[in-house]
């Protein structure tokens, strides 16, 4: 059986990094499964810069760089190519360009799921989006 793979949305990564309750525990479990190689986790490349910017209110530049370097040890980074950006720009089914680019990245690396707390934002995604708690129930059954 192939390993399950997933693209982890920015909001789930932020839940993990800043210990956002009540979501932190689920995010920690997902990253734990990635670290243990039970699942293969990905993050879209542009999410790294978004997270670095968002965390500026919580951590110094040095701390943010260390956190993101540590994160890169746990999960893979999906590159962002011109084709993905163009596909997202012409796709008017998505209201949020950033979410559409994440869906394009997920499609490119052929993950099984996008794990996000904003499932509705991925209604038109070619890859199924599920919330962290649903993913954790699924992975515990396998």
N, C-alpha and C positions, 0 to 999 in steps of 0.2 A: 504494500500500500504506500502510495506517495505521501510525503510529508505535506501537511496543510501549510499553505502560504497566505500571507495577508499583508496588505498595505495598512499601516497604522496612521490614522488621521492625526493632524496636528493637535486637536483638542485632547485626544487620549494621551499623547506624549506630554502635553502640558500638565494633565492631571497627575501623571507620574512624577514629573520633574519638580512641580511646586506643591505636591501632596494635597491637591485640591479635593476636598471632601464634598460629597460622599463618594467620589469617583476614584480616588487614589488607589484603593485596594484592588479594584478590578484592573486598572492600568498596570499596577505592579505585578499582578499575576500574569498578564499578557507578556510583559517584558521578561519575566522569569522564564516563561515557556520558550521565549526566543533565546534567552541565554543558555537554557538547557538543551537547545536544538530540537525541542519537541515540535516547534513550528518554525517556519522561516518567515521572519519579519522584514518588512521594507518600509522605508519612509521616502517620500518624494523629495528630491534635492532642494526644491524651493522652500520646503517646510523648515529646513535647517536655518535659513536666513530669517524666516518669519519667527521662529522660536527664539533665535538669538535676540531679535528686536523686542519681542514681547517680554522676555525675561529681564530686560534692562531695569525694570522697576524693582526687581527682587534680588538681583545678583550683579556683582561687578563683571567687567568684561573678561577678566581672567577666570572667574568662577563659571561663567557661561561657556567659555571655550572648553574648559575641562569637562563640564557636564555633557556637552555635545560630542566631544571626543569619546567619552565613555559610552555614550549612546551608540556611536558608530561602531563600537566593538560588539554590540549586541545585535544590531540589525543592519541590513544592507541599504544602500542608497540607490534609488531609481534615478537615473540621469534624466535630464530634461532636454529633449531635442526639438528642433524647429518644427518637425512634423506634429509633435504632441501639442505644441503651442498653437499652431495653425488649426489643428483639429478642434481644440478647445475654443478658439476665437470664432470659428464658424458654427459651432454647436449652440444654437439658441435655445435648446431645451433646458439648459442649466441657467439659473439666474446668477450664480456665483462662479466667476471665472476660475478662482483658486480651486474650488471643489471640482470643476470640470477638468482642470489640469491634473489633479490628483487621480481622477478616474482614468484619464488617458495614461498616466504612469502605471496605474494598476493593470490596465489592459495590456500595456507593452510588456510587462514582466510576467503576465499571465498568473496573477495571484488568484486564489480561490475566493477571498473576501476583502472588502474594505471594512476595517473596524473603526467605527465612529459613533459619537453620541448624537450626531446630526443625520440620521438615516434618511430623513425626508429630503435633505439637500442632494442626495444621490439617487433620487427616484429614477433618473434617466441614465444612470451609469450602466456601462456594459458589464461591470463586475458587481455582484451582489454586495450591498452594504448591510452590515448588521451591527447592533450595539455590543459593547464589550461584554455585558452580562450574558447575552445570548451566545456569543462566541465561546465564553468560558463554559457554559453548560454543554455546548456541542463538543468541545475538546475533551471534557471530562468523560464523555460517553465513549470516546474512541480509544 
